[in-house]
Amino acid sequence: MRAAVINEYGTSQELHVTDVPKPEIDTHDVLIHVHAAGINPMDTKARDGGMKLVLSNDFPKTLGGECAGVVMEVGLMITDLQVGDRVIASLGPEGGGYADYVVAKRKSVVRIPDEVSFVQASAVPVAALTALQALRDKGHLRPGDQVLINGASGGVGTFAVQIARLLSGQVTAVCGADNAVLALQLGADHVIDHDTVDFTKQSERYNIIFDAVGKSNYDECKNVLTEDGIYVTTLPSPKQILDQVVTIFQSQKAESLLVSFKQEDAIWLLKQMAEGKLQTVVDRTYPLDELAQAHDYSESGNVKGKLILKLIDD
Ligand SMILES: NC(=O)c1ccc[n+]([C@@H]2O[C@H](COP(=O)([O-])OP(=O)(O)OC[C@H]3O[C@@H](n4cnc5c(N)ncnc54)[C@H](OP(=O)(O)O)[C@@H]3O)[C@@H](O)[C@H]2O)c1
């Protein structure tokens, strides 16, 4: 089978498409024929060695932390999935999704409703789950809350704007001027252009500030949080961890999120997609042999929504 592998950590030029053996399943595993795979900053960090402390030392490595595809084989202990089922899978930083076939653990796999395409579904395990868990579990979003989303036009941010609205928040999106229309189309009530307005210096107060791209910090944001407001970031610095401990005893809180795959969350997100209430904003799709360009674009910081590796035209 084809896979995009790296033989050592490095730039996008380390990504090579090559033939590798098809992986084999164990009793609790599922073999998936990959149709689409989300491309995430986690993958580029894994590729350049930024995550080597949490990755195995095995090379060649096939990256790709999430995918959508069709079940080809199920392990002996699996009774509730069948060959031919359309599924998504969370593969974690160790990856495997940049390939024709991947093995996933049953607990990391969920069926896709018929109404949802592989491309749309492929971004659920990382970006969509991150947005949901940040707003609901860390931000404790309640109907009517004022929610500010920094990085609203990125992979996580485009989901966060929509999910905050689905949870009945009032949304202020912070993004570049070019992406203001997109943020409004996704449901934002207000848009702030980060190049001309510093949201941390304005008079508005927010119940939740979700920094989807980790460009701010708690100290800068606490003056624009309500008295019991919560700051949530996807990129915790050592100072942020300290702030989280200190604010345990305060009414304003600092929080960070490490996404964890929960089947019930993925099912809820896919249901919203099937009902037309949530969409994956797709900036570009790429074939396997253009993954290096996809990684370069991801690292430019200018992605609008999601980049998706498309292995099969559906
Ligand atoms: N902790 C976790 O579990 C977890 C999970 C998922 C992702 N993450 C991390 O979250 C971060 C975001 O992921 P992503 O997939 O959303 O990334 P992304 O799609 O690559 O984000 C790109 C977006 O960042 C925006 N941006 C750049 N500079 C900005 C600034 N100064 N202020 C506001 N927005 C700015 C750009 O929008 P404009 O051009 O409009 O400025 C662009 O749309 C990554 O670092 C990723 O590793 C963490």
The ligand as an SDF file (V2000), in Angstrom:
LIG
                    3D

 48 52  0  0  0  0  0  0  0  0999 V2000
   -4.2860   20.9660   22.9490 N   0  0  0  0  0  0  0  0  0  0  0  0
   -4.9210   20.2310   22.0330 C   0  0  0  0  0  0  0  0  0  0  0  0
   -5.4740   19.1660   22.3300 O   0  0  0  0  0  0  0  0  0  0  0  0
   -4.9680   20.7340   20.6270 C   0  0  0  0  0  0  0  0  0  0  0  0
   -5.8480   20.1630   19.7070 C   0  0  0  0  0  0  0  0  0  0  0  0
   -5.9150   20.6890   18.4230 C   0  0  0  0  0  0  0  0  0  0  0  0
   -5.0840   21.7510   18.0800 C   0  0  0  0  0  0  0  0  0  0  0  0
   -4.2120   22.2440   18.9810 N   0  0  0  0  0  0  0  0  0  0  0  0
   -3.3300   23.3770   18.6490 C   0  0  0  0  0  0  0  0  0  0  0  0
   -4.1710   24.4880   18.4040 O   0  0  0  0  0  0  0  0  0  0  0  0
   -3.5310   25.3540   17.5000 C   0  0  0  0  0  0  0  0  0  0  0  0
   -4.5300   25.7490   16.4330 C   0  0  0  0  0  0  0  0  0  0  0  0
   -4.8620   24.6310   15.6280 O   0  0  0  0  0  0  0  0  0  0  0  0
   -5.6310   24.8660   14.2630 P   0  0  0  0  0  0  0  0  0  0  0  0
   -5.8080   23.5500   13.6230 O   0  0  0  0  0  0  0  0  0  0  0  0
   -6.8210   25.7290   14.4850 O   0  0  0  0  0  0  0  0  0  0  0  0
   -4.5170   25.7190   13.4660 O   0  0  0  0  0  0  0  0  0  0  0  0
   -4.6240   26.4220   12.0580 P   0  0  0  0  0  0  0  0  0  0  0  0
   -5.8360   25.9900   11.3450 O   0  0  0  0  0  0  0  0  0  0  0  0
   -3.3270   26.2310   11.3740 O   0  0  0  0  0  0  0  0  0  0  0  0
   -4.7700   27.9760   12.4530 O   0  0  0  0  0  0  0  0  0  0  0  0
   -4.5700   28.8910   11.4580 C   0  0  0  0  0  0  0  0  0  0  0  0
   -5.3100   30.1680   11.8000 C   0  0  0  0  0  0  0  0  0  0  0  0
   -4.5820   30.9010   12.7770 O   0  0  0  0  0  0  0  0  0  0  0  0
   -5.0320   32.2460   12.6590 C   0  0  0  0  0  0  0  0  0  0  0  0
   -4.1050   33.1860   13.2630 N   0  0  0  0  0  0  0  0  0  0  0  0
   -2.8000   33.3600   12.9510 C   0  0  0  0  0  0  0  0  0  0  0  0
   -2.3010   34.3610   13.7260 N   0  0  0  0  0  0  0  0  0  0  0  0
   -3.3050   34.8110   14.5260 C   0  0  0  0  0  0  0  0  0  0  0  0
   -3.4050   35.7890   15.5480 C   0  0  0  0  0  0  0  0  0  0  0  0
   -2.3480   36.5280   15.9050 N   0  0  0  0  0  0  0  0  0  0  0  0
   -4.5800   35.9810   16.1540 N   0  0  0  0  0  0  0  0  0  0  0  0
   -5.6510   35.2360   15.8210 C   0  0  0  0  0  0  0  0  0  0  0  0
   -5.6210   34.2880   14.8570 N   0  0  0  0  0  0  0  0  0  0  0  0
   -4.4530   34.0720   14.2270 C   0  0  0  0  0  0  0  0  0  0  0  0
   -5.1360   32.4470   11.1600 C   0  0  0  0  0  0  0  0  0  0  0  0
   -6.2380   33.2970   10.9330 O   0  0  0  0  0  0  0  0  0  0  0  0
   -6.1270   34.7750   10.3460 P   0  0  0  0  0  0  0  0  0  0  0  0
   -5.3700   34.6530    9.0420 O   0  0  0  0  0  0  0  0  0  0  0  0
   -7.5630   35.1460   10.1700 O   0  0  0  0  0  0  0  0  0  0  0  0
   -5.4010   35.5310   11.3630 O   0  0  0  0  0  0  0  0  0  0  0  0
   -5.4630   31.0570   10.6130 C   0  0  0  0  0  0  0  0  0  0  0  0
   -6.8170   30.9790   10.2250 O   0  0  0  0  0  0  0  0  0  0  0  0
   -2.3010   24.5990   16.9670 C   0  0  0  0  0  0  0  0  0  0  0  0
   -1.1490   25.0780   17.6120 O   0  0  0  0  0  0  0  0  0  0  0  0
   -2.5660   23.1710   17.3570 C   0  0  0  0  0  0  0  0  0  0  0  0
   -1.3830   22.4280   17.5480 O   0  0  0  0  0  0  0  0  0  0  0  0
   -4.1280   21.7730   20.2470 C   0  0  0  0  0  0  0  0  0  0  0  0
  1  2  1  0
  2  3  2  0
  2  4  1  0
  4  5  1  0
  4 48  2  0
  5  6  2  0
  6  7  1  0
  7  8  2  0
  8  9  1  0
  8 48  1  0
  9 10  1  0
  9 46  1  0
 10 11  1  0
 11 12  1  0
 11 44  1  0
 12 13  1  0
 13 14  1  0
 14 15  2  0
 14 16  1  0
 14 17  1  0
 17 18  1  0
 18 19  2  0
 18 20  1  0
 18 21  1  0
 21 22  1  0
 22 23  1  0
 23 24  1  0
 23 42  1  0
 24 25  1  0
 25 26  1  0
 25 36  1  0
 26 27  1  0
 26 35  1  0
 27 28  2  0
 28 29  1  0
 29 30  1  0
 29 35  2  0
 30 31  1  0
 30 32  2  0
 32 33  1  0
 33 34  2  0
 34 35  1  0
 36 37  1  0
 36 42  1  0
 37 38  1  0
 38 39  2  0
 38 40  1  0
 38 41  1  0
 42 43  1  0
 44 45  1  0
 44 46  1  0
 46 47  1  0
M  CHG  2   8   1  16  -1
M  END
$$$$
